Amino acid sequence: MRNPSRRIRLAACAAAAGAMLSGLVPAAHASAPVAGPAAAAPAADDPVPDHESMPDDGFDDEPEGEQDDSAGPGTAAASRGALAAAAPAPGRPADFALAKGADLSGLVAKLTASLPSQGLTELMTQANRDSPGCGAATVYGPDLTADQRFCWKSDDATSTEWVPQAISGVSDAQEDEDWGTSDAEPVAVAGYDAKNPGRSDYASGRDNCLQASASDACNEKGVRVTFFNQKTRMYRHVLLAWPYMNSKDHISFDALHASEGSCTSTVTPSCAAQNGIHAGGMVWYGNYLYVADTANGMRVFDFRRILDLNPDNDAAVNDPTPDGLVSDVQDKKRIGRQSNVWYAYGYRYVMPQVATVNFTAAKNGGPTSGNQCYNTGRPKASYLSLDRTGTDHMIIGEYCNTNNGGDPGRVATYPMASLAAAVEGATGTAVSADEAYGLPVGATFNGEALWHKFQGAMRYEGSWYFHRSNASSHGLLLQATVGTVDGAARLVGNTKTLKSTIGPEDLYLAHGRGDNLPPRLWSLSEHATTADCSACAREVYSYPMADVVSSFG
């Protein structure tokens, strides 16, 4: 143990562990403790940071400048003329084809047998961070007024490590907008580890994250999801994780990375085990949380598989786990099972990945380092949203920066029933997009193309809405409808634009039907207040959807 002075309840508490867990875990999701010889000591593990025998997850990595308005060396003038003369691209649904990836159910079952589980309703009662009152509304543009605003606690509001990106909520999850017995009306926000420092190379002594002088932000932590309790205005972070069998053939988990690679001893550039995923979009639908993985498709998580590393809510005491080990939530520099102790970078709650749905089309051969996109080949999964105004559909689309060449991007839709069937089906189960469109072209904004740099999109009652970023200046909310161009269905942009927040991100519609409330369009702003951007602020907010629709005319 890192701190031998801390009390560790092992044998004295083992008998009470089952009763403690049965009182905290919903019966349908409870996991029985794994029995074993009482006198046998658990086998120790190799330290997880070496990642010996870490299996390759088979995923592609993402470019460093993912969804970055300033990525690449290009200039606006390089693309402006070509875009103005071009016609919107036709949709190619086949490029958006998906298929379920490797089966993770066995690994997840081992995890849920090893660690206590917790339901979201109980998690919301354990929300431990208060959302303070928001200050001046300088982050907002003049065209729309936010009717609800949630702000972050000071360390989250200013963090250079965690940057909020994606949003969803209980209105996506349930038609009646109720989750169990909770009246929390949760809004979920995903953030990514923006430092992307990679893993430590312990053999060479580089960036040893366990040394006392190392920052808590030393290792790449991937993605966390924050759940806001709208009733209490409290929130809680949950770390997303990738399950795997470690070198001692024990179940463990790691932070979510773009590519786990195939490191066999020390971390090197050749094993591509460095960066996290951007998580630019997210949809919570039923029991599943779909998180965008730009280069690959979507990672999927299950709300019935939330792991709890601190059931007694006392961080100073290591809790016994059903597998006979203990969990430590004070150490913020370790993750997974290490030397018979479970860690999660200090987080109490962990959601392991249960499935993937991956793009199957071949990549376009063009460069992507400057956020370029192309009208043919595998798309990017830059943002996600849900359309509940007809048959439920997933919306997926691309962030593109045409200042560096390429095309404005594409969007597509999938029936949610098909996605859920793939998640619950066998490896290789296919999912087809039923609509796909290229984005409009021709208009300009601030001397560059208008229809690019989108951080979020959604469809509502047949119209499409897009959140366009603009570096550290106010972004725009745009609208488009499906029309006929050259005899084919294309997206046609509304000439009117609405000035939105600084750093606008993903979109989520709370339809309100379950609570007899008017629909609200939710989003969030990503930029922290800095000396260079005093008007910036991280906020989670909603606009009355009626105001949005009427403002476009």
Protein Blocks (a to p, Z undefined) as FASTA:
>chain_A
ZZlmbccdfklmmmmmmmmmmmmpcfklpccdddddfklccdddddfklopoiacehiac
ddfkgoiakgcjbdfklmmmmmmmpccddddfklmpccddddfklmmmmmmmmpccddfk
lmmmmocbdcdddddfklpcfkbccfbdcdddfklmmockbccfbdcdfklmpmnlpghj
bfklpacdddddfklnopadfknopapakbmklcfklpaghiadddddfklopacddddd
dddddfkopacdddddfblbjafkbccfklopmbccfklaccdehjbccdddfklopadd
dfklcccfblnopakbccddfkopacdfkbmkbgcjeehiaceehpabdcddfbdcddfb
dcdfbdfklopacfedjdddfbccddfkbccdddddddddfkngpjebdcddddfklmmm
mmmmcehiacddfbdcdddehiacehiafbgciabdcdeehiacddddehjaccdddddd
dddeehiacddddfbdcdddehiacddddehlmnopacddddddfbdcdfklmmgccddd
dddfklmmmmnZZ
